[in-house]
Amino acid sequence: MKKNSLPHNVILLGFVSLFSDISSQMVYPLLAPFLKSLGATVVLIGLIEGIAETTAALCKTFAGRLSDLWQKRKIFVLLGYGLSNLSKPFLYGASVWSHVLGVRFADRVGKAVRNPPRDALIAGSVDKTQRGKAFGWHLALDRTGALLGPLIALLILSLSLNNMRLVFLLSIVPGVIAIGLVFWVKEVKIHQPKQPAQKQTRALLGNRSFMLFWIACMLFTLGNSSNAFLILKAQEVHFSTTAIVLLWTLYNLVCTLAAPVLGNLSDKVGRKPLIALSFLYYAGLYALFAFAQAQWMIWTLFGAYGIYYGLSKGIFKAYIADLVPDHLRATAYGLFNTGLGIALLPASLLMGAIWTQWSSQWAFLVSACFSLLGCSIFLVGYKGDNEYTLWTG
């Protein structure tokens, strides 16, 4: 293997995410209209999504902790991708909204089971000097799947007289490919210290650098509401449905191109400057969204938002791997994502309330302020930060 090439596991897991995301994104955009055709109300649709996402958030810490305790990654990745990708085709026979709830529940639990161990597996498969590149590669393929899935669904719908059930059934094809690729992934050795599990957990919670980063990101997430509000902003500026689809395609395309470049850059210049930049960049973007009234501005901001996503998600994961030893990484990823998942619900409620009571301008400005607050907390732990910094007072 060439010195700068990525390991076998990282390449494979990237393609696993590619095919799994194609499967998921073939289905997800059709769920709301499908539920309406089954007689579900808007409230029920919100309830289904709320139950699915909350369950996933809570399961991530549990799955991550088990992965660390059992010193196993691959089995959780296999079970998670299996549950998610084999459940979606059951939508083909759904006749009532509760069937859809069951499928969404299985899909989200599968994601919760696989993600923390998978991220720990990626981090454990590469040297520290390649972590940003590895997670950037993974994010790029993940976004490519998100880009291709809806396009494939659109093609099937156009050839089948809008047969949504056929799309659900055919989603099993990329899903099975994703599951099959997991079998070729190799387990990594985890260096487990000889100390009780309770002490290991306390060591993670006492890791000052990790905890400050976690708190900073949760505060930031309170302003990082659902991307649906970006769509609403585009509608406010009179974008058509077709134009909105193209906007979302632009966002995913830019993210796909930016993620590996920025991930690789974090290996060279360090993670912390880019993380601080991501908070500031997001605040600036949302401030511009607040005052955007022309369509050219919305086009520009959606493209710029793709750069933000490439600047944050993969680099955040690489930074956590820098801070936490390998025997606690799945727990750390699970805990981190549980916190962010829980914070996302009030974030969207807050954004919606401000938008309704005052205006979209105020909603975006408040979100920008939360990003600046998160950046401030992150910078508290910036000076003298290293891998195993613990609370001393």
Secondary structure per residue as TSV (DSSP state, phi and psi in degrees):
chain	resnum	aa	ss	phi	psi
A	1	M	-	360.0	136.0
A	2	K	-	-64.8	152.9
A	3	K	T	-56.9	-42.1
A	4	N	T	-95.7	2.5
A	5	S	S	-81.3	156.0
A	6	L	-	-83.0	148.7
A	7	P	-	-66.7	161.9
A	8	H	H	-49.3	-48.4
A	9	N	H	-60.6	-43.2
A	10	V	H	-66.6	-43.1
A	11	I	H	-60.3	-49.2
A	12	L	H	-61.8	-47.2
A	13	L	H	-65.1	-27.9
A	14	G	H	-63.6	-45.5
A	15	F	H	-71.7	-30.0
A	16	V	H	-59.4	-47.2
A	17	S	H	-65.2	-36.8
A	18	L	H	-57.2	-54.1
A	19	F	H	-71.2	-36.1
A	20	S	H	-65.7	-39.2
A	21	D	H	-71.2	-33.3
A	22	I	H	-58.9	-47.3
A	23	S	H	-59.4	-48.3
A	24	S	H	-64.2	-42.5
A	25	Q	H	-81.5	-10.8
A	26	M	H	-68.8	-33.8
A	27	V	H	-92.9	-47.1
A	28	Y	H	-55.9	-46.1
A	29	P	H	-63.7	-17.8
A	30	L	H	-94.5	-7.8
A	31	L	H	-64.4	-44.6
A	32	A	H	-61.5	-50.8
A	33	P	H	-64.6	-32.7
A	34	F	H	-66.3	-43.1
A	35	L	H	-62.7	-39.8
A	36	K	H	-62.4	-37.0
A	37	S	H	-67.4	-21.3
A	38	L	T	-91.1	1.8
A	39	G	T	92.9	9.9
A	40	A	-	-74.8	141.2
A	41	T	-	-84.2	170.0
A	42	V	H	-60.9	-38.0
A	43	V	H	-62.3	-42.9
A	44	L	H	-65.1	-39.8
A	45	I	H	-61.4	-43.6
A	46	G	H	-63.2	-38.9
A	47	L	H	-63.6	-44.0
A	48	I	H	-60.5	-47.2
A	49	E	H	-66.3	-38.6
A	50	G	H	-63.9	-45.6
A	51	I	H	-62.5	-44.2
A	52	A	H	-62.5	-47.7
A	53	E	H	-72.5	-38.6
A	54	T	H	-65.4	-42.1
A	55	T	H	-60.6	-44.8
A	56	A	H	-60.8	-43.7
A	57	A	H	-60.3	-42.9
A	58	L	H	-72.5	-31.2
A	59	C	H	-75.6	-22.3
A	60	K	H	-63.3	-43.2
A	61	T	H	-64.0	-43.1
A	62	F	H	-61.1	-47.4
A	63	A	H	-65.0	-42.3
A	64	G	H	-62.9	-42.1
A	65	R	H	-65.6	-42.5
A	66	L	H	-61.9	-40.3
A	67	S	H	-60.2	-41.7
A	68	D	H	-69.9	-43.4
A	69	L	H	-64.4	-40.4
A	70	W	H	-86.2	-7.9
A	71	Q	T	57.0	40.1
A	72	K	-	-130.1	138.2
A	73	R	-	-117.3	-49.3
A	74	K	H	-59.6	-41.6
A	75	I	H	-62.7	-37.1
A	76	F	H	-69.2	-39.1
A	77	V	H	-63.0	-44.1
A	78	L	H	-64.9	-46.9
A	79	L	H	-62.6	-42.1
A	80	G	H	-65.1	-49.0
A	81	Y	H	-66.5	-35.5
A	82	G	H	-62.5	-48.0
A	83	L	H	-62.4	-44.3
A	84	S	H	-65.9	-48.4
A	85	N	H	-81.6	-23.3
A	86	L	H	-89.5	-12.5
A	87	S	H	-85.0	-34.5
A	88	K	G	-59.7	-40.3
A	89	P	G	-61.0	-18.4
A	90	F	G	-66.3	-13.7
A	91	L	G	-62.8	-23.0
A	92	Y	G	-55.3	-38.0
A	93	G	G	-101.0	8.4
A	94	A	-	-65.2	131.4
A	95	S	-	-120.2	-14.6
A	96	V	S	-136.9	161.3
A	97	W	H	-63.1	-27.8
A	98	S	H	-65.7	-27.6
A	99	H	H	-64.5	-40.3
A	100	V	H	-66.1	-39.4
A	101	L	H	-58.6	-43.5
A	102	G	H	-61.5	-42.1
A	103	V	H	-67.3	-44.3
A	104	R	H	-64.2	-38.1
A	105	F	H	-61.3	-47.5
A	106	A	H	-63.7	-40.8
A	107	D	H	-62.7	-46.2
A	108	R	H	-71.5	-38.0
A	109	V	H	-63.5	-40.7
A	110	G	H	-59.0	-42.2
A	111	K	H	-64.2	-40.5
A	112	A	H	-65.2	-38.5
A	113	V	H	-68.3	-36.9
A	114	R	H	-88.9	-34.8
A	115	N	H	-64.1	-51.1
A	116	P	H	-61.1	-46.5
A	117	P	H	-64.2	-35.8
A	118	R	H	-64.0	-45.3
A	119	D	H	-64.5	-37.7
A	120	A	H	-65.9	-35.6
A	121	L	H	-66.7	-42.0
A	122	I	H	-62.5	-47.4
A	123	A	H	-61.7	-37.4
A	124	G	H	-79.0	-9.5
A	125	S	H	-93.4	-9.1
A	126	V	S	-128.2	158.9
A	127	D	-	-71.8	156.5
A	128	K	G	-54.4	-32.8
A	129	T	G	-73.2	-6.7
A	130	Q	G	-120.5	6.3
A	131	R	H	-64.0	-42.7
A	132	G	H	-61.9	-42.7
A	133	K	H	-62.6	-42.3
A	134	A	H	-63.7	-48.7
A	135	F	H	-71.5	-28.9
A	136	G	H	-65.7	-42.8
A	137	W	H	-59.6	-46.8
A	138	H	H	-62.7	-43.4
A	139	L	H	-65.5	-37.8
A	140	A	H	-62.1	-44.0
A	141	L	H	-71.9	-33.9
A	142	D	H	-59.6	-46.4
A	143	R	H	-70.2	-31.3
A	144	T	H	-62.7	-40.8
A	145	G	H	-62.7	-40.3
A	146	A	H	-65.8	-26.6
A	147	L	H	-78.6	-41.5
A	148	L	H	-79.9	-34.2
A	149	G	H	-53.9	-55.0
A	150	P	H	-62.4	-33.4
A	151	L	H	-67.2	-39.9
A	152	I	H	-65.8	-42.1
A	153	A	H	-61.0	-41.9
A	154	L	H	-62.5	-39.8
A	155	L	H	-64.1	-45.3
A	156	I	H	-62.5	-42.6
A	157	L	H	-61.9	-40.3
A	158	S	H	-69.1	-26.3
A	159	L	H	-93.4	-7.9
A	160	S	T	-126.7	22.7
A	161	L	T	56.7	46.5
A	162	N	S	60.7	41.0
A	163	N	-	-83.8	92.7
A	164	M	H	-64.1	-35.8
A	165	R	H	-62.8	-34.1
A	166	L	H	-66.0	-39.0
A	167	V	H	-59.8	-45.4
A	168	F	H	-59.5	-43.2
A	169	L	H	-65.5	-44.2
A	170	L	H	-73.7	-13.9
A	171	S	T	-63.6	-15.0
A	172	I	H	-69.3	-24.1
A	173	V	H	-63.8	-59.0
A	174	P	H	-64.6	-28.8
A	175	G	H	-63.5	-43.6
A	176	V	H	-67.8	-36.6
A	177	I	H	-60.6	-43.5
A	178	A	H	-60.0	-46.6
A	179	I	H	-62.0	-43.4
A	180	G	H	-60.6	-38.8
A	181	L	H	-66.2	-29.8
A	182	V	H	-61.2	-32.5
A	183	F	T	-61.6	-23.8
A	184	W	T	-88.3	-7.5
A	185	V	-	-73.1	141.4
A	186	K	-	-100.8	138.1
A	187	E	-	-65.5	147.2
A	188	V	-	-108.3	150.4
A	189	K	-	-77.0	133.1
A	190	I	-	-109.9	125.2
A	191	H	-	-82.1	99.5
A	192	Q	-	-94.6	117.5
A	193	P	-	-72.0	157.9
A	194	K	S	-87.7	78.2
A	195	Q	S	-148.3	150.9
A	196	P	-	-58.5	150.9
A	197	A	H	-58.0	-35.6
A	198	Q	H	-63.4	-39.2
A	199	K	H	-68.8	-34.7
A	200	Q	H	-63.7	-42.8
A	201	T	H	-63.1	-42.0
A	202	R	H	-64.0	-34.8
A	203	A	H	-63.8	-38.6
A	204	L	H	-67.5	-46.0
A	205	L	H	-68.0	-20.9
A	206	G	T	-91.9	0.2
A	207	N	B	-77.3	99.1
A	208	R	H	-56.7	-43.8
A	209	S	H	-63.5	-45.3
A	210	F	H	-64.5	-45.4
A	211	M	H	-65.4	-40.3
A	212	L	H	-63.8	-40.5
A	213	F	H	-64.9	-41.5
A	214	W	H	-62.4	-46.8
A	215	I	H	-63.3	-42.8
A	216	A	H	-59.8	-43.0
A	217	C	H	-71.0	-32.9
A	218	M	H	-68.1	-40.5
A	219	L	H	-63.4	-42.7
A	220	F	H	-60.4	-41.0
A	221	T	H	-64.5	-27.7
A	222	L	T	-60.9	-21.4
A	223	G	T	-105.3	-4.6
A	224	N	-	-99.2	71.8
A	225	S	-	-73.7	179.6
A	226	S	-	-55.0	142.4
A	227	N	T	-65.2	-11.1
A	228	A	H	-59.2	-28.1
A	229	F	H	-70.7	-26.7
A	230	L	H	-68.2	-38.3
A	231	I	H	-63.9	-42.3
A	232	L	H	-61.5	-37.2
A	233	K	H	-63.9	-41.4
A	234	A	H	-63.2	-39.8
A	235	Q	H	-64.7	-35.5
A	236	E	H	-62.3	-30.2
A	237	V	T	-95.6	16.7
A	238	H	T	70.1	40.3
A	239	F	-	-80.5	140.8
A	240	S	-	-77.1	168.4
A	241	T	H	-60.6	-42.3
A	242	T	H	-62.4	-43.1
A	243	A	H	-64.6	-35.4
A	244	I	H	-65.7	-40.4
A	245	V	H	-60.8	-41.6
A	246	L	H	-67.2	-36.5
A	247	L	H	-59.1	-46.4
A	248	W	H	-66.9	-34.8
A	249	T	H	-64.6	-42.3
A	250	L	H	-59.9	-46.4
A	251	Y	H	-56.8	-48.9
A	252	N	H	-66.0	-37.8
A	253	L	H	-65.3	-45.9
A	254	V	H	-63.2	-42.2
A	255	C	H	-61.6	-42.5
A	256	T	H	-58.6	-41.1
A	257	L	H	-77.0	-35.1
A	258	A	H	-80.6	-34.5
A	259	A	H	-56.7	-50.6
A	260	P	H	-67.0	-34.2
A	261	V	H	-66.2	-47.6
A	262	L	H	-71.3	-35.7
A	263	G	H	-62.1	-44.3
A	264	N	H	-63.9	-37.7
A	265	L	H	-62.7	-36.7
A	266	S	H	-65.3	-27.4
A	267	D	H	-69.9	-26.1
A	268	K	H	-93.5	-43.7
A	269	V	H	-101.8	-8.6
A	270	G	-	102.8	150.0
A	271	R	H	-74.8	-41.1
A	272	K	H	-61.8	-43.6
A	273	P	H	-60.8	-38.3
A	274	L	H	-72.8	-33.2
A	275	I	H	-66.5	-45.9
A	276	A	H	-59.5	-41.1
A	277	L	H	-62.8	-37.6
A	278	S	H	-63.6	-40.0
A	279	F	H	-62.2	-47.2
A	280	L	H	-66.9	-39.5
A	281	Y	H	-62.4	-43.8
A	282	Y	H	-62.7	-44.5
A	283	A	H	-59.5	-43.4
A	284	G	H	-64.3	-42.2
A	285	L	H	-60.2	-47.5
A	286	Y	H	-68.8	-32.1
A	287	A	H	-64.0	-38.1
A	288	L	H	-70.8	-38.2
A	289	F	H	-58.6	-36.4
A	290	A	H	-59.0	-36.0
A	291	F	H	-106.5	3.5
A	292	A	-	-72.6	121.8
A	293	Q	-	-124.9	-10.5
A	294	A	S	-106.9	148.2
A	295	Q	H	-65.2	-33.8
A	296	W	H	-63.5	-31.8
A	297	M	H	-68.2	-40.0
A	298	I	H	-64.7	-43.4
A	299	W	H	-57.0	-47.3
A	300	T	H	-63.0	-43.0
A	301	L	H	-70.0	-35.3
A	302	F	H	-66.0	-40.4
A	303	G	H	-63.3	-42.8
A	304	A	H	-64.9	-32.1
A	305	Y	H	-65.7	-31.6
A	306	G	H	-62.7	-36.7
A	307	I	H	-65.8	-41.5
A	308	Y	H	-57.4	-45.7
A	309	Y	H	-62.1	-40.1
A	310	G	H	-69.2	-25.2
A	311	L	H	-81.7	-16.4
A	312	S	H	-112.7	-64.9
A	313	K	H	-56.7	-54.3
A	314	G	H	-66.8	-39.3
A	315	I	H	-69.0	-36.1
A	316	F	H	-58.6	-44.6
A	317	K	H	-64.9	-41.2
A	318	A	H	-64.0	-37.6
A	319	Y	H	-66.3	-40.8
A	320	I	H	-60.8	-41.1
A	321	A	H	-63.3	-32.5
A	322	D	H	-66.9	-33.6
A	323	L	H	-86.9	-26.4
A	324	V	S	-119.1	133.3
A	325	P	-	-65.4	158.1
A	326	D	G	-61.4	-28.9
A	327	H	G	-76.2	-4.5
A	328	L	G	-122.9	4.6
A	329	R	H	-68.1	-43.0
A	330	A	H	-63.6	-38.8
A	331	T	H	-61.7	-44.2
A	332	A	H	-63.2	-45.5
A	333	Y	H	-62.7	-41.0
A	334	G	H	-64.2	-47.2
A	335	L	H	-62.6	-44.2
A	336	F	H	-58.7	-48.8
A	337	N	H	-73.7	-29.3
A	338	T	H	-63.3	-46.6
A	339	G	H	-59.7	-44.3
A	340	L	H	-68.2	-37.1
A	341	G	H	-64.9	-39.4
A	342	I	H	-69.2	-37.9
A	343	A	H	-70.7	-23.7
A	344	L	H	-67.8	-32.4
A	345	L	H	-64.2	-54.5
A	346	P	H	-64.0	-26.4
A	347	A	H	-61.7	-46.9
A	348	S	H	-69.6	-37.0
A	349	L	H	-64.0	-42.4
A	350	L	H	-64.1	-45.6
A	351	M	H	-60.4	-45.0
A	352	G	H	-64.2	-39.9
A	353	A	H	-66.2	-45.0
A	354	I	H	-65.8	-41.6
A	355	W	H	-58.1	-44.6
A	356	T	H	-72.1	-44.3
A	357	Q	H	-78.3	-34.1
A	358	W	T	-118.9	-84.9
A	359	S	-	-167.6	167.3
A	360	S	H	-64.2	-32.2
A	361	Q	H	-59.6	-48.2
A	362	W	H	-65.9	-36.2
A	363	A	H	-61.8	-45.4
A	364	F	H	-68.8	-36.2
A	365	L	H	-67.9	-39.1
A	366	V	H	-63.9	-41.2
A	367	S	H	-60.3	-41.0
A	368	A	H	-62.2	-38.1
A	369	C	H	-65.2	-39.6
A	370	F	H	-63.1	-36.6
A	371	S	H	-64.0	-41.1
A	372	L	H	-65.5	-36.7
A	373	L	H	-64.7	-44.2
A	374	G	H	-60.9	-40.5
A	375	C	H	-62.2	-40.3
A	376	S	H	-61.7	-44.4
A	377	I	H	-64.0	-42.0
A	378	F	H	-60.9	-41.3
A	379	L	H	-69.2	-20.8
A	380	V	H	-59.2	-39.2
A	381	G	T	-94.5	8.4
A	382	Y	T	-70.5	-48.4
A	383	K	T	-72.0	129.7
A	384	G	T	71.3	17.2
A	385	D	-	-72.8	137.4
A	386	N	-	-148.2	-178.6
A	387	E	T	-60.5	-40.5
A	388	Y	T	-122.9	46.8
A	389	T	-	-75.7	124.7
A	390	L	B	-114.3	158.0
A	391	W	-	-62.4	133.8
A	392	T	-	-116.1	-4.6
A	393	G	-	-135.1	360.0
